């Protein structure tokens, strides 16, 4: 992705994007990777006059992004939309009879495609698709793979279909965790990044910038 003058970059997703942002402050970026990305880009490219918005909401699934697409994305006139979604679609189905089923995957793909189609048609924004991830601490997170791995493949497929920039996270975070410990990146649940985890996500996001 090549940044242009006065880009408005919107981060759209769940709690990994939200990270405690102040909902009453239109421009608050929270305390995670959106803030880190904005800081790095504004410091490096002051002449571009970039602006940033965070519309992550904790607990969201792809269906929730679809429901608030107009209010929290299209109406904001972004020129770049970065999406990280999928882990709650897995987490909230854990233990159900349909966990990892073809029915759930078809629904996920359909709803995600509808989100991407609407963004492309209504805003013309460049889309950044970020890969959902989970780390194997606690150890029961390994059982999520039967579901999440399929969703990861769907995000990759859709990124190619919509000519989006793609940010691989699952492999890089797991590789880093093998070397330095999984808890160092996602604490006690394998999902929510520590400051270090957000730092790695930031680096992977910025690798897409020319």
QUIGI-V94963 format. One record per backbone hydrogen bond with DSSP energy under -0.5 kcal/mol. CO is the residue of the C=O (numbers start at 0). NH is the residue of the N-H. E is the energy in kcal/mol with one decimal. If there is no record, write none. Layout:
BEGIN
co=CO nh=NH e=E
co=CO nh=NH e=E
END
This chain:
BEGIN
co=0 nh=2 e=-0.6
co=0 nh=209 e=-2.6
co=3 nh=6 e=-1.2
co=6 nh=8 e=-0.6
co=6 nh=50 e=-2.5
co=7 nh=9 e=-0.5
co=7 nh=78 e=-2.4
co=7 nh=79 e=-1.9
co=8 nh=52 e=-2.5
co=9 nh=11 e=-0.5
co=9 nh=81 e=-3.3
co=10 nh=54 e=-3.2
co=11 nh=83 e=-1.9
co=12 nh=56 e=-2.2
co=13 nh=16 e=-1.3
co=13 nh=17 e=-2.5
co=14 nh=18 e=-1.9
co=17 nh=20 e=-0.7
co=18 nh=30 e=-1.7
co=20 nh=22 e=-0.8
co=21 nh=24 e=-1.7
co=23 nh=25 e=-0.7
co=24 nh=27 e=-1.6
co=28 nh=31 e=-0.5
co=31 nh=34 e=-0.7
co=31 nh=35 e=-1.9
co=32 nh=36 e=-3.1
co=33 nh=37 e=-2.3
co=34 nh=38 e=-2.4
co=35 nh=39 e=-2.2
co=36 nh=40 e=-2.7
co=37 nh=41 e=-2.7
co=38 nh=42 e=-1.8
co=39 nh=43 e=-1.9
co=40 nh=44 e=-2.6
co=44 nh=47 e=-1.5
co=45 nh=48 e=-1.1
co=47 nh=5 e=-3.5
co=50 nh=8 e=-2.8
co=52 nh=10 e=-2.7
co=54 nh=12 e=-0.7
co=56 nh=59 e=-1.8
co=60 nh=63 e=-0.8
co=60 nh=64 e=-1.6
co=61 nh=65 e=-1.9
co=62 nh=66 e=-1.7
co=63 nh=67 e=-1.7
co=65 nh=68 e=-1.0
co=67 nh=71 e=-2.7
co=68 nh=72 e=-0.9
co=68 nh=73 e=-2.3
co=69 nh=74 e=-2.8
co=72 nh=75 e=-1.4
co=72 nh=77 e=-0.6
co=73 nh=76 e=-1.6
co=78 nh=125 e=-2.6
co=79 nh=9 e=-3.0
co=79 nh=81 e=-0.5
co=80 nh=82 e=-0.5
co=80 nh=127 e=-3.0
co=81 nh=11 e=-3.2
co=82 nh=129 e=-3.0
co=83 nh=13 e=-1.0
co=85 nh=89 e=-1.3
co=86 nh=90 e=-3.2
co=87 nh=91 e=-2.6
co=89 nh=92 e=-1.3
co=89 nh=93 e=-0.6
co=90 nh=93 e=-1.1
co=92 nh=95 e=-2.5
co=95 nh=98 e=-1.2
co=97 nh=100 e=-3.0
co=100 nh=104 e=-1.8
co=101 nh=105 e=-2.4
co=102 nh=106 e=-2.0
co=103 nh=107 e=-2.5
co=104 nh=108 e=-2.6
co=105 nh=109 e=-2.3
co=106 nh=110 e=-2.5
co=107 nh=111 e=-2.5
co=108 nh=112 e=-2.5
co=109 nh=113 e=-2.0
co=110 nh=114 e=-2.0
co=111 nh=115 e=-2.5
co=112 nh=116 e=-2.7
co=113 nh=117 e=-2.2
co=114 nh=118 e=-2.1
co=115 nh=119 e=-2.5
co=116 nh=120 e=-2.6
co=117 nh=121 e=-2.8
co=118 nh=122 e=-2.1
co=118 nh=123 e=-1.1
co=118 nh=124 e=-0.7
co=119 nh=123 e=-0.7
co=125 nh=80 e=-2.7
co=126 nh=128 e=-0.5
co=126 nh=164 e=-2.5
co=127 nh=82 e=-3.1
co=127 nh=129 e=-0.6
co=128 nh=166 e=-2.6
co=129 nh=84 e=-0.6
co=134 nh=136 e=-1.3
co=137 nh=140 e=-2.1
co=138 nh=141 e=-1.6
co=139 nh=142 e=-1.4
co=140 nh=143 e=-1.6
co=141 nh=144 e=-1.3
co=142 nh=145 e=-0.6
co=143 nh=146 e=-1.5
co=143 nh=147 e=-2.9
co=144 nh=148 e=-1.8
co=146 nh=149 e=-0.5
co=146 nh=150 e=-1.4
co=147 nh=151 e=-2.6
co=148 nh=152 e=-1.8
co=149 nh=153 e=-1.8
co=150 nh=154 e=-2.3
co=151 nh=155 e=-2.0
co=152 nh=156 e=-2.2
co=153 nh=157 e=-2.6
co=154 nh=158 e=-2.3
co=155 nh=159 e=-1.9
co=156 nh=160 e=-2.3
co=157 nh=161 e=-2.5
co=158 nh=163 e=-2.7
co=159 nh=162 e=-1.1
co=164 nh=128 e=-3.0
co=165 nh=167 e=-0.7
co=166 nh=130 e=-2.5
co=168 nh=172 e=-2.7
co=169 nh=173 e=-2.0
co=170 nh=174 e=-2.7
co=171 nh=175 e=-2.3
co=172 nh=176 e=-2.5
co=173 nh=177 e=-2.2
co=174 nh=178 e=-1.4
co=175 nh=179 e=-2.6
co=176 nh=180 e=-2.8
co=181 nh=184 e=-1.4
co=181 nh=185 e=-2.1
co=182 nh=186 e=-2.0
co=184 nh=193 e=-2.5
co=185 nh=188 e=-1.6
co=185 nh=189 e=-1.0
co=185 nh=190 e=-0.5
co=189 nh=134 e=-2.2
co=190 nh=192 e=-0.6
co=193 nh=197 e=-2.6
co=194 nh=198 e=-1.9
co=195 nh=199 e=-2.1
co=196 nh=200 e=-2.3
co=197 nh=201 e=-2.5
co=198 nh=202 e=-2.0
co=199 nh=203 e=-2.3
co=200 nh=204 e=-2.4
co=201 nh=205 e=-2.6
co=202 nh=206 e=-1.2
co=204 nh=207 e=-1.6
co=205 nh=208 e=-1.8
END
